[in-house]
Amino acid sequence: MILDDVFGAEYIGSRDTATHRVCSACGELKLVEAFYRDGKDHYGNIRYRRDCKDCYKKQRLAEAKMKSKKVQK
């Protein structure tokens, strides 16, 4: 689901709910299960990363590829 379809172009990330979150990388509204956990806040609530698992994996692969190119030089 793209943000413009749900909330319009002026969507604000603070509208995340307990069950859904917006990925900061791809901008899609996804279930919180699509995000890696990122510790807990000072109230003991579980925090989640801002980028979804798919975007996180893509970013890590891209970084590993860049790192391997630097090593080869």
ABEGO torsion letter per residue (X at the ends): XBAAAAAEAABBAAABBAABBBBAAAGBBBBAAABBBBEBBAAGBBBBBABBAAAAAAAAAAAAAAAAAAAAX
